[in-house]
Amino acid sequence: MKLLFDLFPVILFFATFKYAGARPDDAALWAGELLGSSTISPAQAPILLATVVVILATIAQIAWVRLRHGKVDRMLWVSLALVVLFGGMTLVFQNEAFIKWKPTLLYWIFAASMGFAALVLKKNVMQSMLGAQLQLPEPVWQRVNLSWLLFFLAMGALNLIVAFNFSTDIWVDFKLFGGMGLMLVFVVAQGLFLSKYMDDKDVTEDK
């Protein structure tokens, strides 16, 4: 359920793009009325409408978290700032390149934050997040932290490769299914890697 909530803006972005893409002429009219422009082409309209929707959906997501829990995670604020900034530039300049950069910058900010915490603050982000549930040797925590940092760097680079070497339609598919699929594969791989340490812990406790 939480996964669906986290993906809520991306799912709406995808759905809006596909719906508008199936009705390009109508989408151009809708986008023109919404943005006050008469120069929007049917080819541009789907990504512009999807960008409007993802901005509004991200704002709504954060408002819900604030009302429900009283506190919003810092990275959600970062995501909002990026989507408003780069989504806004996409709408103003009617150039989809801006919104295509947003996922990469978010991934790289995650990676940079983890690197800064490890090198400067001497803090292991993954251990801080999962330490209450998992008891792992220090070298293993370091490997887990580094693997996530590298994963975020790779995902940011992969987003740029897909965004600027394939069609926008393929990029939108990748943004939802590719990103989610690769994340799932990575999490499963992490689970398999850590399972031997959890098994060792269970054996120790039984003794």
C-alpha positions in Angstrom: 0.0 0.0 0.0 2.8 2.4 0.9 4.5 1.6 -2.4 1.4 2.6 -4.3 1.2 5.8 -2.3 4.9 6.6 -3.0 4.3 6.0 -6.7 1.1 7.9 -6.8 2.5 11.0 -8.7 4.4 8.7 -11.1 1.3 6.6 -11.8 -0.8 9.7 -12.5 2.0 11.1 -14.7 2.0 7.8 -16.7 -1.8 7.6 -17.0 -2.2 11.2 -18.1 0.5 10.9 -20.7 -1.0 7.7 -22.2 -4.6 9.1 -22.1 -3.5 12.4 -23.7 -1.3 10.6 -26.2 -4.3 8.6 -27.4 -6.1 11.9 -28.1 -3.4 14.2 -29.3 -5.7 16.8 -30.9 -7.9 17.1 -27.9 -4.8 17.1 -25.6 -3.4 20.1 -27.6 -6.6 22.0 -27.0 -6.7 21.1 -23.3 -3.0 22.1 -22.8 -3.5 25.3 -24.7 -6.5 26.3 -22.6 -4.7 25.3 -19.4 -1.4 27.1 -20.2 -2.9 30.0 -22.1 -1.0 29.2 -25.3 -2.1 28.7 -28.9 1.3 27.2 -30.0 1.1 23.8 -28.3 1.3 21.0 -30.9 -0.4 17.6 -30.5 3.0 16.0 -30.1 3.9 18.3 -27.2 0.6 18.2 -25.4 0.8 14.8 -23.6 4.0 15.5 -21.8 2.9 19.0 -20.8 -0.4 17.8 -19.4 1.3 14.9 -17.6 3.8 17.5 -16.1 0.9 19.6 -14.8 -0.6 16.5 -13.2 2.6 15.3 -11.6 3.2 18.7 -10.0 -0.3 18.8 -8.5 -0.1 15.1 -7.5 3.2 15.7 -5.6 1.7 18.7 -3.8 -1.3 16.7 -2.9 0.8 13.8 -1.7 2.9 16.0 0.6 -0.2 17.8 1.9 -1.7 14.4 2.8 1.5 13.3 4.6 1.6 16.6 6.5 -2.1 16.3 7.6 -1.8 12.6 8.4 1.5 12.4 10.1 2.4 16.0 10.9 5.9 15.7 9.5 7.1 15.3 5.9 10.4 13.5 5.1 13.1 15.8 3.9 13.5 13.9 0.6 9.8 14.4 -0.2 10.4 18.1 0.1 13.4 17.8 -2.2 11.3 15.8 -4.7 8.6 18.5 -4.6 11.2 21.3 -5.1 12.6 19.5 -8.1 9.3 18.6 -9.7 8.0 22.2 -9.3 11.2 23.7 -10.6 11.9 21.4 -13.6 8.2 20.8 -14.2 7.6 24.5 -14.2 10.5 25.1 -16.7 9.0 22.4 -18.9 5.7 24.2 -19.0 7.1 27.7 -19.4 9.5 26.8 -22.2 7.4 23.9 -23.5 10.5 21.7 -23.5 10.3 18.2 -22.1 14.0 18.0 -21.5 13.6 19.7 -18.1 11.2 17.2 -16.7 13.3 14.4 -18.0 16.2 15.6 -15.9 14.2 15.5 -12.7 14.5 11.8 -11.8 18.3 11.8 -12.4 18.8 14.8 -10.1 16.7 13.2 -7.4 18.6 9.9 -7.6 22.0 11.8 -7.6 20.9 13.9 -4.6 20.1 10.7 -2.7 23.6 9.4 -3.6 25.3 12.6 -2.7 23.5 12.8 0.6 24.6 9.2 1.5 28.1 10.0 0.4 28.2 13.2 2.5 26.8 11.5 5.5 29.4 8.7 5.3 32.5 10.7 4.5 31.8 13.9 6.4 29.3 13.1 9.2 30.6 9.5 9.6 27.0 8.3 9.5 25.8 5.2 7.7 22.3 6.2 6.3 21.2 2.6 5.8 22.2 1.5 9.3 20.3 4.5 10.7 17.2 3.4 8.8 17.4 -0.3 9.3 19.5 -0.8 12.4 16.6 -1.4 14.6 15.4 -4.3 12.5 18.8 -5.8 11.5 21.9 -6.5 13.4 24.8 -6.7 11.0 28.6 -6.5 11.2 30.0 -3.0 10.5 31.7 -4.0 7.3 28.4 -5.4 6.0 26.6 -2.1 6.8 29.3 -0.3 4.9 28.7 -2.5 1.8 25.0 -2.1 2.0 25.3 1.7 2.2 27.8 1.8 -0.7 25.6 -0.5 -2.8 22.6 1.8 -2.5 24.8 4.8 -3.3 26.0 3.2 -6.4 22.5 2.0 -7.3 21.2 5.6 -7.2 24.1 6.8 -9.3 23.5 4.1 -11.9 19.7 4.8 -11.9 20.4 8.5 -12.5 22.7 7.7 -15.4 20.3 5.1 -16.9 17.4 7.7 -16.8 19.5 10.1 -18.9 20.4 7.3 -21.4 16.7 6.4 -21.9 15.4 10.0 -21.8 17.7 11.3 -24.5 18.3 8.3 -26.7 14.7 6.9 -27.0 11.3 8.4 -27.6 9.4 10.2 -24.8 6.8 7.4 -24.9 9.5 4.8 -24.1 10.9 7.1 -21.4 7.5 7.4 -19.7 7.2 3.6 -19.7 10.7 3.3 -18.2 10.0 5.9 -15.6 7.2 3.8 -14.1 7.9 0.1 -15.0 11.7 0.2 -15.5 12.4 2.2 -12.4 10.1 0.2 -10.3 11.3 -3.1 -11.7 15.0 -2.4 -11.2 14.3 -1.2 -7.7 12.4 -4.4 -6.9 15.3 -6.6 -8.4 17.8 -4.6 -6.4 15.8 -4.9 -3.1 15.4 -8.7 -3.7 19.2 -9.0 -4.4 19.9 -7.1 -1.2 17.5 -9.4 0.8 19.3 -12.5 -0.5 22.7 -11.0 0.4 21.5 -10.1 3.9 19.6 -13.3 4.5 22.7 -15.3 5.5 23.4 -12.7 8.3 19.8 -13.0 9.5 20.0 -16.8 9.5 23.3 -16.6 11.4 21.6 -14.3 14.0 18.6 -16.7 14.3 21.1 -19.6 14.9 22.9 -17.6 17.5 19.7 -16.7 19.3 18.5 -20.4 19.3 21.7 -21.4 21.0 
